[in-house]
Amino acid sequence: MSFFDELSKYDVDKFASLVDNVTDADVQRALSKEGAHTIDDFAALISEHARTHYLDVMVQKSIQLTRKRFGRCINMYLPLYLTNLCSNKCAYCGFSVMNKFKRVVLNLQEIEEELQAMNKMGYSNILLVSGENEHKAGMPYFEQVLPVAKKYAQYLQMEVQPLETDEYARLKELGLDSVSVYQETYHPGCYKSVHLGGKKADMRYRMETPDRLGKAGIDKVGMGALLGLYDWKVDLVATAMHVLYMRDHYWKTNLSISFPRLRPAQGGYQPHSPVSDGKLLQIICAWRIFDNELDLTISTRESAKFRDLILPAGITALSAGSSTEPGGYAHKGQNLEQWTVNDDRSVEDVVAAMEKSGFDAVFHNASTTYFKAQ
Ligand code: SF4
């Protein structure tokens, strides 16, 4: 029984009414609990009633819980885009096979040049990212790339096509620490309508990836939905169920959550259900209150102003100075970027803003940080 089987028992559209029908007592209960929170608690925390009447309380509680568990350190990571080649047809993504542009797959020398440039920027927490192409960017490619990456990365993450359990185990032997696999949406109808071809169209295979990662013993699994693709209430409640499922079945696996909002890309896809800045702040606080142990990650998809604002509220990992273009650190401007970076400040400027707010940017990574409350 996988999480896909678990979720199949529900009509996910009904998750929205769980959020819409929240009462004041529900929110108060969720806010006053010290221990484990339920899906009903999470629904209460992301509700409109909580945003209208309790957002300040949520922010304060989230800040307090985050400082107690993670201190004032923020783990800094940087994505390395290996290729813009992809066999999938995702309606919302610039790398989709439907879009015509020059495709590149970085070779080992180009990857080494990227890693050297990233090390010079101060980074050794590296996230390898690629489009999904089994033939040119599949396991044989990854088995060559990881030993090179490991020379420059203290902590190595991947966000690539879903793989088999034994393949993840092999990559773990080569030094892989963490894998992110975003479900995009948990709504079967929406999933089908935006994944028009390629292996990603198989919703079950994608949703069962965290199960395979847990079985392979990967240290950390990154999860989340692409906010805006479908009704965020449905996708957030389903993600919270997925988190509880992972906690139950793979208790040794650390979890991190990202909350990417759909942004314009080549192909011109527009968000179906946009999430406002205020709503995203509430969502971040809701995750922290729901599960104190989660790593919460924010990328350069968000604006500088907004990132500075939400940083204290629960974030534990951040990228800065990112390029979403393969080869973009050593040779900027030669290939198409996957999505538009919104916070384009230099690493130094981001770190200066963090220090001004009393936070330390940590460039050498530990998968988990243990600091006393400050
Ligand atoms: S979202 Fe990922 S799988 Fe889909 S087209 Fe873009 S790169 Fe390929």
Residues whose N, C-alpha, C, O or C-beta is under 5 A from the ligand:
A	BS01	SF4	C86 N88 C90 C93 F95 S96 S130 G131 E132 K200
